[in-house]
């Protein structure tokens, strides 16, 4: 029984299965499916943002800007250039990644509050640019776009979204567990030590922005294809703050945390829709409450559960460690 | 192996290091000692390329390292530990050591994203290497502890471990036993001697603890106010009147103030 809890693989398998079966479970309800799509879009974005903020320690409060760029890329490339879906979706990531590179370059020299202001400026300016660059973006009226015929049905396209979400979770998990992820955390913890261990800090900071923007762009692209329409009002600065809230309440520097946060902050506004005007207050209360009582996010509840049942090996290790400490202490007394 | 020639470092008018020249021979344990503010850590920060000297050259195996950026220094085979342990506090001991292996690992972002077998293989090898280093430092049982939960002495060990894991040619240790008790100090001095004898490392040490300096050093340079005031074997240094004056002189000055 214990093994069932400690072995993650069957749980992961079950989760993916649930994911795939979701459209059938909810019985093709358009409303529940569109909530599910938004959960996927926000989960991808929250994970990408978490890579930047939680793992890399670089603040961005304009990430909704990257979502918009992804959405508009898809719309412009499909409508104006007539490029095929299989090319456009990766391009939405690539082009947003290039924008991320442009934002990431000054980020190398900035940190903390200054970086936050720069990213906020970016998040504020993207909707304005979309609004005023009529010839490219269609201005206030936005841009319509059509999915290719073989994906025109929502119940087909949702599997593209599910597949992309699962693949991106897997890729980000790989990145975080690799030397790349360790380098990002190292930069967050101590830039001086990171440099001394051979990490090219400016390069990796820029890389963080590019990777984060790339996946956010794909999320924006998926959103654009799903709705079939992009407009300047899709992702505002409020979305950026909501994304920040997601990764904070889920737990920083944790991929499952970002997903949990995305689920909660996508579902919560839907549940409170009938209480007009109260949605933001409830979101605010949720954030404050979780920061007060679970400062490490909801994911820390899981870790608490894990500590309660330490394996025998951990117990032994702790004993060795403690006895070592005692010896050190005793030796110190003897010397005094 | 490492050659300082007439190195001068200035911070807005303050001369931290003046016309410093010395050479660290291969396979030796070389110590730099001196009162607080003598410019010892500045010397290290020049080697790590955090500071750039106003004048002079620093050569490592005949190569001018002043052209390098801080993150490139380790590729030449120079690793360092820090005076105030600059560890990655929220990472585990194992992860800290793995970051130390950063320069030696595979770089391709695409193979990392897809977790290709080659990436898995190098990851396994590096974890094995990390456990070897932890065995050497006898901290294996702390592998999965977060570094910030460890006592200071163990943190110092991890800092040193992170420096030696990349198999550098030269190891810079900045006050490795500061804040340690005599037992821990003994452990570290044994470790430094082992690094030299069993693994043929060259070690450059900054230290205040004279018991450690006298025990491990092959050669000692004494600095005061940014200048070299004496050099020689530990025995010579102990008897050198200039050195005694530098240390005792400081005591006298303090006495007057009190």
Interface residues (C-beta under 8 A of the other chain):
Chain A: X171 X174 X175 X178 X179 X180 X182 X183 X185 X186 X189 X190 X192 X193 X194 X195 X196 X197 X198 X199 X200 X201 X207 X314 X317 X320 X321 X324 X325 X328 X331 X332 X335
Chain B: X48 X50 X69 X70 X71 X72 X73 X74 X75 X79 X80 X82 X86 X87 X88 X89 X90 X91 X95 X98 X99 X100 X101 X102 X103 X105 X106 X109 X112 X113 X114 X115 X119 X123 X141 X142 X144 X145 X151 X153 X162 X166 X181 X182 X183 X184
